[in-house]
């Protein structure tokens, strides 16, 4: 099954961001939670084709995801796409989606604090098993 998100890359980038948190050495769970809540992600971790379909669904049918993090992610992408098209009316929605997904930073990693802790604990388990 083809996935439409780049979760392994997102998780890796998130973990790297956690390691830069001041609390990382003392309390990794705390570092993960605070990073999940405050850190900006370097990109959006979604496939351009999938993002285009989602934006069109939101625009044409008002379909908004029900999960809180997904809702935040897709609303942010949709708003950035709409702003690009408003500034340049000759720009197609597809071109705007491509620009947002490939060039812009996300305001967050769009993961819950619980999932953030899960990522860090998985890293800790892998690290201990490699010793």
TIKE-255100 format. One record per residue: x negated, y negated, z negated of N, C-alpha, C in turn. Coordinates in Angstrom, 2 decimals, always signed. Each point is the difference from the previous one (the first is absolute). Layout:
<<X,Y,Z>,<X,Y,Z>,<X,Y,Z>>,
...
This chain:
<<-0.84,+1.19,+0.00>,<+0.84,-1.19,+0.00>,<-0.88,-1.25,+0.00>>,
<<+0.28,-0.91,+0.90>,<-0.76,-1.24,+0.07>,<+0.50,-0.96,-1.06>>,
<<-0.92,-0.59,-0.69>,<+0.37,-0.98,-1.02>,<-0.08,-1.40,+0.59>>,
<<+0.77,-0.89,-0.57>,<+0.04,-1.37,+0.51>,<-0.76,-0.96,-0.91>>,
<<-0.56,+0.56,-1.06>,<-0.78,-0.82,-0.91>,<-1.41,+0.56,-0.11>>,
<<-0.88,-0.84,-0.44>,<-1.39,+0.40,-0.17>,<-0.32,+0.08,-1.48>>,
<<+0.73,+0.85,-0.70>,<-0.12,+0.12,-1.45>,<-1.39,+0.37,-0.48>>,
<<-0.70,+0.96,+0.63>,<-1.35,+0.30,-0.49>,<-0.93,-1.21,+0.04>>,
<<+0.07,-0.79,+1.06>,<-0.84,-1.20,+0.09>,<+0.43,-1.03,-1.04>>,
<<+1.31,-0.17,-0.18>,<+0.51,-0.93,-1.02>,<-0.47,+0.42,-1.38>>,
<<+0.12,+1.29,-0.31>,<-0.40,+0.49,-1.31>,<-1.50,-0.20,-0.22>>,
<<-0.79,+0.23,+1.04>,<-1.45,-0.19,-0.09>,<-0.34,-1.48,-0.24>>,
<<+0.65,-0.88,+0.74>,<-0.23,-1.44,-0.19>,<+0.46,-0.45,-1.40>>,
<<+1.12,+0.57,-0.44>,<+0.51,-0.34,-1.33>,<-0.98,+0.45,-1.07>>,
<<-0.52,+1.20,+0.13>,<-0.95,+0.53,-0.97>,<-1.25,-0.87,-0.04>>,
<<-0.48,-0.42,+1.15>,<-1.16,-0.88,+0.06>,<+0.29,-1.31,-0.73>>,
<<+1.19,-0.53,+0.19>,<+0.40,-1.24,-0.68>,<+0.05,+0.23,-1.52>>,
<<+0.51,+1.15,-0.42>,<+0.05,+0.33,-1.43>,<-1.39,+0.04,-0.61>>,
<<-0.95,+0.53,+0.74>,<-1.37,+0.12,-0.52>,<-0.64,-1.37,-0.24>>,
<<+0.51,-1.02,+0.66>,<-0.50,-1.36,-0.19>,<+0.69,-0.71,-1.16>>,
<<+1.01,+0.63,-0.58>,<+0.74,-0.61,-1.11>,<-0.87,+0.05,-1.26>>,
<<+0.01,-1.07,-0.81>,<-0.83,-0.03,-1.20>,<+0.28,+1.13,-1.00>>,
<<+1.22,+0.52,-0.03>,<+0.35,+1.04,-0.96>,<-0.33,+1.41,+0.48>>,
<<-0.55,+0.14,+1.19>,<-0.20,+1.32,+0.61>,<-0.80,+0.95,-0.90>>,
<<-1.07,-0.46,-0.58>,<-0.85,+0.87,-0.82>,<+0.65,+0.40,-1.32>>,
<<+0.83,-0.87,-0.56>,<+0.61,+0.26,-1.31>,<+1.34,+0.71,+0.09>>,
<<+0.85,-0.42,+0.95>,<+1.37,+0.51,+0.06>,<+0.46,+0.02,+1.46>>,
<<-0.18,+1.11,+0.65>,<+0.30,+0.09,+1.43>,<+1.49,-0.11,+0.31>>,
<<+0.83,+0.52,-0.89>,<+1.45,-0.13,+0.22>,<+0.40,-1.47,-0.01>>,
<<-0.53,-0.74,-0.96>,<+0.31,-1.44,-0.08>,<-0.50,-0.72,+1.25>>,
<<-1.21,+0.34,+0.44>,<-0.56,-0.62,+1.21>,<+0.90,+0.29,+1.20>>,
<<+0.50,+1.23,+0.10>,<+0.87,+0.39,+1.12>,<+1.31,-0.78,-0.04>>,
<<+0.61,-0.08,-1.17>,<+1.29,-0.70,-0.12>,<-0.16,-1.48,+0.33>>,
<<-1.01,-0.63,-0.56>,<-0.20,-1.43,+0.25>,<-0.35,-0.26,+1.47>>,
<<-0.76,+0.88,+0.60>,<-0.34,-0.16,+1.41>,<+1.24,+0.16,+0.87>>,
<<+0.84,+0.98,-0.33>,<+1.24,+0.22,+0.77>,<+0.91,-1.22,-0.05>>,
<<+0.01,-0.67,-1.12>,<+0.89,-1.14,-0.19>,<-0.56,-1.28,+0.62>>,
<<-1.33,-0.17,-0.01>,<-0.56,-1.29,+0.38>,<-0.81,-0.05,+1.29>>,
<<-0.56,+1.12,+0.43>,<-0.95,-0.04,+1.12>,<+0.68,-0.13,+1.36>>,
<<-0.67,-0.73,+0.87>,<+0.41,-0.08,+1.41>,<-0.66,+1.13,+0.77>>,
<<+0.72,+0.55,+0.94>,<-0.55,+1.06,+0.84>,<-0.66,-0.63,+1.23>>,
<<-1.04,+0.63,+0.51>,<-0.68,-0.56,+1.17>,<+0.81,+0.10,+1.29>>,
<<+1.05,+0.82,+0.00>,<+0.81,+0.17,+1.22>,<+1.33,+0.65,-0.36>>,
<<+0.83,+0.16,+1.01>,<+1.23,+0.78,-0.15>,<-0.32,+1.42,+0.47>>,
<<+0.39,+0.96,-0.76>,<-0.36,+1.39,+0.31>,<+1.17,+0.71,+0.69>>,
<<+0.42,-0.56,+1.12>,<+1.10,+0.59,+0.78>,<-0.37,+0.00,+1.47>>,
<<+0.53,+0.95,+0.71>,<-0.18,+0.13,+1.44>,<+0.74,-1.13,+0.71>>,
<<-0.60,-0.58,+1.03>,<+0.60,-1.13,+0.72>,<+1.34,+0.40,+0.63>>,
<<+0.06,+1.17,+0.63>,<+1.25,+0.44,+0.63>,<+1.12,+0.14,-1.02>>,
<<-0.33,+0.58,-1.14>,<+0.98,+0.17,-1.06>,<+0.44,-1.36,-0.54>>,
<<-0.95,-0.90,-0.19>,<+0.33,-1.33,-0.49>,<+0.93,-0.73,+0.97>>,
<<-0.26,+0.15,+1.27>,<+0.84,-0.63,+1.02>,<+1.43,+0.53,-0.09>>,
<<+0.14,+1.32,-0.11>,<+1.35,+0.58,-0.12>,<+0.71,-0.47,-1.26>>,
<<-0.73,-0.07,-1.10>,<+0.60,-0.44,-1.26>,<+0.44,-1.47,+0.08>>,
<<-0.84,-0.84,+0.58>,<+0.33,-1.42,+0.13>,<+1.23,-0.16,+0.89>>,
<<+0.07,+0.74,+1.09>,<+1.19,-0.07,+0.87>,<+1.24,+0.47,-0.73>>,
<<-0.10,+1.07,-0.78>,<+1.15,+0.46,-0.79>,<+0.46,-1.07,-0.99>>,
<<-0.94,-0.66,-0.62>,<+0.35,-1.06,-0.95>,<+0.65,-1.17,+0.72>>,
<<-0.55,-0.35,+1.14>,<+0.52,-1.15,+0.77>,<+1.36,+0.29,+0.61>>,
<<+0.14,+1.17,+0.62>,<+1.23,+0.29,+0.74>,<+1.12,+0.58,-0.84>>,
<<-0.36,+0.73,-1.06>,<+1.03,+0.71,-0.77>,<-0.01,-0.35,-1.48>>,
<<-0.92,-0.85,-0.42>,<-0.07,-0.39,-1.40>,<-0.43,+1.13,-0.92>>,
<<-0.66,+1.02,+0.55>,<-0.43,+1.14,-0.82>,<-1.21,-0.37,-0.84>>,
<<+0.21,+0.00,-1.30>,<-1.07,-0.31,-0.93>,<-0.22,+1.23,-0.88>>,
<<-1.26,+0.40,-0.22>,<-0.25,+1.17,-0.84>,<+0.58,-0.16,-1.40>>,
<<+0.32,+1.10,-0.64>,<+0.59,-0.06,-1.33>,<-1.05,+0.04,-1.11>>,
<<-1.13,+0.62,+0.24>,<-1.05,+0.04,-1.02>,<-0.63,-1.38,-0.14>>,
<<-0.25,-0.37,-1.24>,<-0.47,-1.36,-0.30>,<-1.31,-0.33,+0.70>>,
<<-0.99,+0.90,-0.05>,<-1.29,-0.29,+0.62>,<+0.12,-0.05,+1.53>>,
<<+0.77,+0.92,+0.57>,<+0.21,-0.02,+1.45>,<+0.74,-1.26,+0.40>>,
<<+0.94,-0.39,-0.79>,<+0.77,-1.22,+0.29>,<-0.93,-1.22,+0.01>>,
<<-0.89,-0.07,-0.98>,<-0.96,-1.11,-0.05>,<-0.92,+0.01,+1.22>>,
<<-0.51,+1.19,+0.34>,<-0.91,+0.13,+1.14>,<+0.67,-0.44,+1.29>>,
<<+1.17,+0.57,+0.29>,<+0.64,-0.27,+1.28>,<+0.58,-1.40,+0.09>>,
<<+0.43,-0.55,-1.12>,<+0.46,-1.39,+0.01>,<-1.15,-0.94,+0.29>>,
<<-1.16,+0.29,-0.59>,<-1.17,-0.83,+0.26>,<-0.42,+0.07,+1.46>>,
<<-0.07,+1.19,+0.55>,<-0.37,+0.16,+1.41>,<+1.03,-0.70,+0.89>>,
<<+1.28,+0.23,-0.27>,<+1.07,-0.61,+0.79>,<-0.10,-1.53,-0.03>>,
<<-0.21,-0.57,-1.19>,<-0.10,-1.46,-0.13>,<-1.20,-0.55,+0.76>>,
<<-1.13,+0.70,-0.04>,<-1.18,-0.46,+0.74>,<+0.22,+0.09,+1.51>>,
<<+0.67,+1.06,+0.44>,<+0.31,+0.14,+1.43>,<+0.94,-1.13,+0.43>>,
<<+1.04,-0.23,-0.78>,<+0.96,-1.06,+0.31>,<-0.68,-1.37,+0.05>>,
<<-0.93,-0.25,-0.91>,<-0.71,-1.28,+0.00>,<-0.85,-0.15,+1.25>>,
<<-0.66,+1.07,+0.42>,<-0.82,-0.07,+1.22>,<+0.85,-0.29,+1.23>>,
<<+1.15,+0.66,+0.09>,<+0.89,-0.21,+1.14>,<+0.59,-1.41,-0.03>>,
<<+0.30,-0.51,-1.19>,<+0.56,-1.35,-0.13>,<-1.01,-1.06,+0.42>>,
<<-1.26,+0.22,-0.35>,<-1.05,-0.95,+0.37>,<-0.27,+0.04,+1.50>>,
<<+0.04,+1.20,+0.57>,<-0.27,+0.17,+1.42>,<+1.15,+0.80,+0.63>>,
<<+1.06,-0.68,+0.46>,<+1.17,+0.69,+0.54>,<-0.29,+0.89,+1.22>>,
<<-1.11,-0.21,+0.67>,<-0.34,+0.84,+1.15>,<-0.63,+1.33,-0.43>>,
<<-0.34,+0.11,-1.27>,<-0.60,+1.23,-0.51>,<+1.08,+1.06,-0.18>>,
<<-0.27,+1.20,+0.46>,<+0.97,+1.09,-0.16>,<-0.07,+0.53,-1.44>>,
<<+1.03,+0.70,-0.39>,<+0.00,+0.59,-1.34>,<-1.12,+1.04,-0.11>>,
<<-0.20,+0.77,+1.05>,<-1.07,+0.99,-0.02>,<-1.36,-0.66,-0.20>>,
<<-0.26,-1.09,+0.71>,<-1.28,-0.70,-0.16>,<-0.15,-0.56,-1.41>>,
<<+1.10,-0.48,-0.56>,<-0.04,-0.53,-1.36>,<-0.27,+1.12,-1.01>>,
<<+0.63,+1.14,+0.20>,<-0.23,+1.15,-0.90>,<-1.46,+0.43,+0.09>>,
<<-0.52,+0.12,+1.21>,<-1.40,+0.40,+0.18>,<-0.92,-0.99,-0.72>>,
<<+0.26,-1.29,+0.15>,<-0.84,-1.01,-0.65>,<+0.07,+0.12,-1.53>>,
<<+1.18,+0.18,-0.53>,<+0.14,+0.11,-1.46>,<-0.70,+1.25,-0.52>>,
<<+0.27,+1.13,+0.62>,<-0.55,+1.27,-0.49>,<-1.52,+0.07,+0.16>>,
<<-0.53,-0.52,+1.07>,<-1.43,+0.15,+0.26>,<-0.86,-1.15,-0.53>>,
<<+0.58,-1.17,-0.21>,<-0.82,-1.16,-0.34>,<+0.23,-0.57,-1.39>>,
<<+1.12,+0.26,-0.60>,<+0.33,-0.67,-1.26>,<-0.21,+0.90,-1.21>>,
<<-0.29,-0.64,-1.12>,<-0.13,+0.73,-1.26>,<+1.37,+0.12,-0.65>>,
<<+0.19,+1.09,-0.70>,<+1.24,+0.21,-0.75>,<-0.12,-0.68,-1.36>>,
<<+1.12,-0.38,-0.56>,<-0.02,-0.67,-1.30>,<-0.22,+0.99,-1.15>>,
<<+0.13,+1.29,+0.29>,<-0.16,+1.04,-1.03>,<-0.27,+1.34,+0.67>>,
<<-0.29,+1.00,-0.82>,<-0.15,+1.36,+0.51>,<+1.37,+0.68,+0.11>>,
<<+1.02,-0.59,-0.60>,<+1.37,+0.52,+0.03>,<+0.08,+1.42,-0.55>>,
<<-0.63,+0.18,-1.16>,<+0.11,+1.26,-0.72>,<+0.42,-0.31,-1.43>>,
<<+0.70,+0.92,-0.60>,<+0.46,-0.19,-1.37>,<-1.16,+0.20,-0.97>>,
<<+0.11,-0.57,-1.19>,<-1.04,+0.25,-1.01>,<-0.16,+1.49,-0.30>>,
<<+1.09,+0.76,+0.03>,<-0.08,+1.43,-0.27>,<-0.82,+0.70,+1.08>>,
<<+0.22,-0.37,+1.26>,<-0.76,+0.63,+1.08>,<-1.46,-0.45,-0.05>>,
<<-0.25,-1.21,-0.43>,<-1.37,-0.49,-0.15>,<-0.78,+0.86,-0.98>>,
<<+0.63,+0.32,-1.12>,<-0.63,+0.86,-1.00>,<-0.25,+1.39,+0.58>>,
<<+0.95,+0.49,+0.78>,<-0.15,+1.32,+0.63>,<-1.21,+0.03,+0.94>>,
<<-0.21,-1.06,+0.76>,<-1.16,-0.08,+0.89>,<-1.30,+0.07,-0.80>>,
<<-0.06,-0.79,-1.06>,<-1.22,-0.04,-0.82>,<-0.24,+1.33,-0.70>>,
<<+1.04,+0.62,-0.51>,<-0.18,+1.29,-0.68>,<-0.43,+1.08,+0.99>>,
<<+0.47,-0.06,+1.23>,<-0.45,+0.93,+1.03>,<-1.48,-0.20,+0.29>>,
<<-0.42,-1.24,+0.04>,<-1.42,-0.31,+0.20>,<-0.82,+0.57,-1.16>>,
<<+0.48,-0.20,-1.22>,<-0.72,+0.50,-1.17>,<-0.13,+1.53,+0.04>>,
<<+1.08,+0.70,+0.39>,<-0.04,+1.46,+0.09>,<-1.01,+0.46,+1.06>>,
<<+0.04,-0.63,+1.17>,<-0.94,+0.38,+1.07>,<-1.44,-0.25,-0.43>>,
<<-0.22,-1.12,-0.68>,<-1.33,-0.35,-0.45>,<-0.52,+1.01,-1.02>>,
<<+0.83,+0.41,-0.94>,<-0.42,+0.96,-1.02>,<-0.25,+1.38,+0.60>>,
<<+0.81,+0.38,+0.99>,<-0.19,+1.32,+0.59>,<-1.25,+0.07,+0.87>>,
<<-0.51,-1.13,+0.43>,<-1.22,-0.02,+0.82>,<-1.28,-0.03,-0.83>>,
<<+0.14,-0.16,-1.32>,<-1.19,-0.06,-0.85>,<-0.61,+1.35,-0.23>>,
